[in-house]
Amino acid sequence: LVGVREAPITATLAGLKKLVKEAHGRNIKVVLDMVFNHTSDRHKWFLKSAEHKHNPYSKWYVWNSRPLEGKWLGNVTGRTGWYYSMFHHSQVDLNYGLPVLSKENANSKNDPAIKRLWKEMLKVARYWFELGIDGYRCDVAGGLGIKPFCREESILQDFWGEVKKIADSCGEKVLIGEEYKKTCETINSWAFDLAFTKYFLKIATAKEYYVNSDKQYIKSDFSGDPVDFDRALAEDTSGITKKYGAIALPTANHDFGRQTSGTFDNDDLTILTLLLVLTQNCVPFIYYGDEIGIQNNITLPSVEGSFHRSMCRTPMQWDAS
């Protein structure tokens, strides 16, 4: 495993170890947000992969001789060709063996270079479990095999299946998949214990400019219908076939605004929204601060590609009391 790099602005490894110890002493579990889909463009692996001369990291990222569908960047490194970035340009997608790529860029999970990548990423999974982390919220879980230009379900089944084996070997661990378009399949086929449903986005939104008001099930003018929300949620979550598995329903997250401000200037509506989240046949996730009514700050600038999402990424409002 490449050494752990710390970002002191957010945390240190020593601080995390202390957090886990203190939390476990209070019978609280700690789950990390884990990104297997991409790395920073400043990561050692990508800097090597972007070199003109072939090396052990050359195939570890999604490279191609020409851009396919989606966001590709070319002529910005010493290497000839284009590389793919699903999100912010600094977040570069790892290649788990996509068949759509050319052979020289590794189009099979059986390519020796890709096998090394899988081994390294599975080491990452084991490392944090053995440190005491109780589970992962796996960011963009489907992105490893599903992109605008390809759909490789077998990669998802195989890779997440391997992560699940590691989780099971480390004790009582949980895998939570962030994959809003294939909620039940994330649990049934990709080995996750929990998966987020997309329908929390339609309970309410912080600002109508981001999700149109006609997508809100509860509206400030009382024209929404909670029954419609309940029906849509049931349709989305009724396909779980595993004995152990459940749908996760959050109040908000780091991508979508909080329920407690913006068009929601009525406390009764906010309470109704949170009540719906907490009383569904789902596992409720309360986005930090929603329990005390933290509001979105729409005046904040974009930082590191956050764009409008800065408004719901402010620090937790607490003190020593």
FITITI-384766 format. One record per residue: residue in one letter; x, y, z of N, C-alpha, C in turn. Coordinates in steps of 0.2 Angstrom, whole numbers, plus 2048, in hexadecimal, padded with zeros to 3 digits. Layout:
% FITITI-384766
aXYZXYZXYZ...
***
This chain:
% FITITI-384766
l8047FA800800800800804806800v80380B7FB8078117FB805815802g80A81880580981B80B80381F80Cv8008208127FA8248137FC82B813r7F982F80F7FB83780F7F583A813e7F783F8177F384281B7F1849818a7EB84B8197E98528177E785681Ep7EC8598217EB85B8287E5860829i7E38638237DD8688237D7864825t7D685D8247D085A8267D285482Ba7D785182B7D984C8307E084982Ft7E28458357E88428357E783B836l7EC8368347EB82F8367EA82E83Da7EE8328417EE8318497E783384Bg7E58388487DE83B84A7D8836849l7D98338437D482D8417D4828846k7DA8258477DB82084C7D8821853k7D98288557D682A85B7CF82A85Bl7CC82C8557C582C8547C2825855v7C58218517C281A8517C2817858k7C881885C7C98158637C3818867e7C281F8677BD82286B7B6820869a7B58208637AE81E8617AD817863h7B18128627B080B8647AF80B86Bg7B280F86F7B180F8767AA811878r7A78148747A081787579B812871n79D80D86E79980886A79780C864i79B81086179981385B79D811855k79A80F84F79E80D84A7A1812845v7A68118427A981783E7A9814836v7A68178327A681682B7AA81B827l7AE8198227B281E81E7AF81E817d7AF8248147AD82580D7B3823809m7B381E8057B881B8027B781C7FAv7BC81E7F77BC81F7EF7C081B7ECf7BD8167E97C18117E57C18137DDn7BD8177DB7BC8197D47C281D7D1h7C58227D57CA8267D27CF8287D8t7D482B7D57D982E7DA7DA8367D8s7DE8397DB7E08407D97E58407D3d7E58457CF7E98457CA7F08477CCr7F18487D37F88497D67FA8437DAh7F683E7D97F88377DC7FE8347D9k8038317DD80982E7DA80782A7D4w8028267D58008217D07FF8257C9f7FB82A7C97F982D7C37FF8317C0l8038347C48098377C280D8337BEk80E82C7C08118277BC80E8257B6s8078247B78038227B18038277ABa80482D7AD8048337A880B8347A5e8108307A78168317A381682E79Ch81A83079881B82E79181D827791k82282579582581F79582181A799h82081479681C80F79981F80C79Fn81B80B7A481D8097AB8178057AEp8188027B48137FE7B780D8027B9y80C8087B980680C7BA80280E7B4s80580D7AE8038107A87FB80E7A6k7F98087A87F38057A77EE8067ADw7F08097B27EC8097B87E680F7B8y7E68137B37E18187B27DE8177ABv7D881A7AA7D48197A47D781E79Fw7DB81B79A7DE81E7957DC81C78En7DC8207897DA81D7837DD82277Ds7DE81F7777E18237727DC82976Fr7D68287717D182D76F7CC82E774p7C98347757C383477A7BD831778l7BA82D77D7B382A77C7AE82F77Fe7A882C7807A38307837A583278Ag7A383878C7A583B7937AB840793k7AE8417997B38467997BA843799w7BD8457947C48427937C9848792l7CF8477957D484D7947DA84A791g7DC84E78C7E284C7887E7852787n7ED8507867F38557847F485978Av7F38567907F585A7967FA85779Bt7FD85179880284D79C80784C797g80D849799812847794810841790r80A83D79280883778E804839788t80483678380083677D7F983377Fg7F483677D7ED83377E7E9837783w7E38347857DE8377897DC83378Fy7DB8367947D983379A7D283579Dy7CF8317A07C88327A27C78347A9s7C38397AA7C183C7B17BA83D7B1m7B68397B67AF8397B67AD83F7B9f7B18427BE7AE8487C27B384E7C1h7B68517C67BA8567C57C08547C2h7C38587BE7C98567BA7CF8547BEs7CF8567C47D58537C97D384C7CBq7CD8497CA7CB8437CC7CC83E7C6v7D183A7C67D28367C07D082F7C1d7CC82C7BD7CA8257BE7CF8207BDl7CF81B7C27D38157C17D08107BCn7D480C7B97D28077B47D28007B7y7CC7FD7B87CB7F77BB7CB7F17B5g7CC7F37AF7CD7EF7AA7C77EF7A5l7C57F57A37C07F779E7C17F4797p7BD7EF7957BE7EC78E7BD7F1789v7BA7F778A7B97FC7847C07FF782l7C57FF7877CB8027857CF7FD781s7D580077E7D97FC77A7DE7F877Ek7E07F277B7E47EE77F7EA7F1782e7ED7F677F7F37F97827F27FD788n7EB7FF7897E980378E7E67FE794a7E67F87937E47F37977DC7F2797n7D97EE7937D27ED7927CF7E6795s7D37E479A7D17DE79E7D37DE7A5k7CE7DB7A97D07DB7B07D67D67B1n7D77D27AC7DC7CC7AD7E37CF7AAd7E37D57A87EA7D87A67EE7D87ACp7F47D67AC7F97D67B27F97DD7B6a7F97E27B27F97E97B57F37EA7B9i7ED7E87B67E77E97B97E67E57C0k7E97DF7BF7E97DB7C57ED7DE7CBr7F27E17C97F67E57CE7F27EA7D1l7EE7EE7CD7EA7F37D07E57F17D4w7E17EB7D27DC7E87D77DF7E67DDk7E57E37DD7E97E17E37EA7E77E8e7EC7EC7E57EE7F27E97E87F57ECm7E27F67E87DC7F97EB7D97F47F0l7DA7EE7EF7D77E97F57DB7EA7FBk7E27EB7FA7E67ED8007E37F3804v7E17F88007DF7FE8037D87FC807a7D47F88047CE7F68087D07F380Er7D47EE80E7D67EB8147DA7EF819y7DE7F48177E27F881B7DD7FC820w7D87FF81E7D38038227CF7FE827f7CD7F98247C97F48287CE7F282Ee7D47F082D7D87EE8327DA7F3837l7DA7F98357DB7FF8397D580083Eg7CF7FD83D7CA7FE8417C480183Ei7C48038387BE8068357B9800834d7B38028357AD7FD8357A97FC82Eg7AB80082A7A88008237AA80581Ey7A78058187A880A8137A280C810r7A281380F79C81580A7A0816804c79F8127FF7A38117F97A08167F4d7A481C7F37A28217EE7A281E7E7v79D8217E379C81F7DC79D8187DBa79A8137DF79B80C7DE79B8097D7g79680B7D37958097CD79A80B7C8g79E8117CA7A28147C57A88107C2l7AA80B7C67B08067C47AE8037BEg7A88017BC7A77FE7B67A18017B2i79E8067B57998097B179B8117B0k79C8127A979E8197A779A81B7A1p79A82179F79682379979781F793f79D81C79379F81978D7A081178Dc79E80E79379E80779479980579Ar7987FF79A7947FC7A07977F57A1e79B7F47A679E7EE7A879C7EB7AFe7967E87AF7947E67B57987E17B9s79B7DD7B57A07D77B87A57DA7BCi7A87E07BA7AD7E37BE7AB7E57C5l7A57E87C57A17EA7CB7A07E37D0q79D7DE7CD79C7D87D17A27D57D3d7A87D57CF7AE7D27D17B27D67D7f7B27DC7D57B67E07DA7B37E17E0w7AD7E37E07A97E47E77A87DD7EBg7A87D87E77A87D17EA7AE7D07EEe7B47D27EB7BA7D17EE7BB7D67F5v7B87DC7F47B87E07FA7B47DE7FFk7AE7DB7FD7AA7D78027AD7D2806k7B17CE8027B57C88067B97CB80Bi7BD7D08097C17D380E7BE7D6814a7B87D98137B47DC8187B27D681Dd7AF7D181A7AD7CB81E7B37C8822s7B97C881F7BE7C58237C17CA828c7BF7D08297C17D482E7BC7D6833g7B77D28347B27D28397AB7D5837e7A87D983B7A27DC83A7A37E3836k7A37E382F7A47E982B79E7EA827v79D7F08257977F182079A7F581Al7967F38147987F680E7927FA80Bi79280080A78D80580878E807801g78A8067FC78B8087F678880F7F4e78C8137F17888197EE7878187E7e7818167E57808157DE7788167DDy77681C7DC76F81D7DC76B81A7D6k76E8197D176A8167CB76880F7CBk76C80B7CF76B8047CF76B8027D7t7668047DB7668037E27667FC7E4c7617F87E27617F17E47667ED7E1e7687EE7DB76E7EA7D87747EB7DCt7757F17DE77B7F27E277C7EE7E8i7767EC7EB7767E77F07767E07EEn7717DE7E97707D87E77767D57E3s77A7D97DF77F7D67DB7867D97DCw7877DE7E078D7E17E17907E17E8a78C7DD7EC78F7DA7F278E7E07F8f78A7E57F778A7EA7FC7847E8801d7857EB8077807EA80C77B7EF80Cl77D7F580A7787FB80A7797FE803a7748028007758067FB77080C7FBf7728117F976E8187F97698187F4t76381A7F575E81B7F075E8227EEk75C8237E875C82A7E575782E7E7y75282B7EA74B82F7EB74C8337F1f7518337F57528387FA75283F7F7l7558407F17568467ED74F8497ECk74A8457EC7438487E973F8497EFi7418487F573D84A7FB73D8527FBa7428557FB74385C7FB74A85E7F8t74B8647F67518677F475286E7F8a75986F7F875A8757FC75987B7F7k75B87A7F175A8807EC75787D7E5e7528807E374E87E7DD75387F7D7y7588837D775C8837D176087D7D0y7618797D57658737D476086D7D2v75B86B7D57568667D375086A7D3n74D8697CD74786D7CB74186C7D0s73D8717D27388707D773386B7D5d7328697CF72D8647CD73085D7CFk73685C7D27398567D47388557DBq73585A7DF73585A7E672E8577E8y72E8527EC72884F7EF7258537F4i7298577F872685C7FD7288637FBk7238677FA72586E7F87228737FDs7268797FC72487E80171D881800d71A8807FA7138827F970E87C7FAf7108777FD70C8717FF70986E7F9s70C86E7F370986B7ED70C8647ECg7118627F071485C7EF7108567F2d7118507F170D84A7F37128457F6p7138457FD7178408007158387FEv70F8377FC70D8307FA71182F7F4d7128337EF7158327E971D8307EBf71F8347EF7268327F272682B7F4d7228297F87228227FB72181D7F6r71D81E7F171C81A7EC7228197E7a72581E7E672C81E7E273181B7E6l73281C7EC7378197F07368117F0a72F80F7F172E8087F27308047EBe72F8087E57308057DF7388047DEd73C8097E17438097E07468047E5t7438027EA7467FE7EF7437F77F0s73F7F57EC73B7EF7ED73F7E97EAg7447EA7E77477E47E474D7E17E7i74E7E27ED7537DF7F17527D77F2t7577D37F07567CC7F075A7C97F5k75F7CC7F87647C97FD7607C9804k7627C480875F7C480E7617CA813y7677CB81276A7D181676C7D7811g7697DC81276A7E280D7647E780Ea7667ED80E7607F280F7627F980Bi75D7FD80A75E80380675F80880Ba76480D80A76681280E76281980Bl75F81C81075B82280E75E828812p76282D80F765832812761839812t76283D81775F843817762848812a76884781176C84C80C77384880Bn77784C80777E84980778284F804h78984E80378D85380178C8567FAd7888527F67868557EF7808587EFf77B8577F377585A7F377385E7F9g7708647F976F8687FE76A865804r76B86880A76786680F76086880Fq75C86481375486581375286B816t75786E81A75587381F75687A81Es75787C81775788381575588380Eg75688980B75588A80474D88B803t74A8877FF7438877FE73F885804f74388180874087F80E740884814d73C88981473C88E81973788D81Fn73488781E72E88582373187F827d73188082E73487B83272F874832d72987583172487083172686B82Bl72786E82572986A81F730867820t73486A82373B86782473A861829i73686282E73585C83373185682Fl72C85882B72985382772E84F823t73285381F73784F81B73B84B81Fl73E84D82574284882973E84382Cl73884482D73483E83073383982Al73283B82473283681F73883281Ev73E83581F74483181E74582C824l74382E82A74482A83073E824831t73982582D73482082E73381B828q73781B82373781781D73A81081Fn73980B81B73C80481B743805818c74780981B74D80A81975280B81Fv75880C81E75D80E82375E815822p75C81982775D820826764823827f76682782376D82A82476C832825i76E83482B76D83B82C77383F82By77384382677984782477B84C829y78184C82B78484F831781856831g77E85883777C85F838774860836d77185B83376A85B83276685A838e76985783D76685684376585C847i76986184676986884976786D845g76586C83F76287183A768875837i76E87383677387783277087982Bq77187F82976E88182377388181Dn771881817776882811778889811n77F88A80F78289180F783892807i77E89580477E8967FD78389B7FAt78789E7FF78B8A47FD7928A17FCl79489B7FE79A8987FD79D8977F6p7A38997F57A68987EE7A78907EDs7A988F7E77AB8887E57B28867E7v7B38817EA7BA87F7EC7BB8787EAe7C18777E67C28707E47BD86C7E0g7B98707DC7B486D7D87AD86C7DBs7AC86F7E17A686E7E57A08727E2f7A18777DE79C87B7DB79787D7E0h79087C7DE78B87E7E378B87A7E9r78E8747E978E8707EF7928727F5s7968787F479987A7FA79487C7FFm78E87E7FD78988080278787B808c78887480678686F80B78C86B80Dr79286E80D79886B80F79C86F814t79887381879B87781D79C873824p7A18768287A387282E79D871833m79D86B83679886A83B798870841q79287284279287784779187584Ew79787485179787185879D87485Cd79D8748627A28768667A387286Ca7A78738717A986F8767A486E87Bs79E87287B79987188079586B87E
***
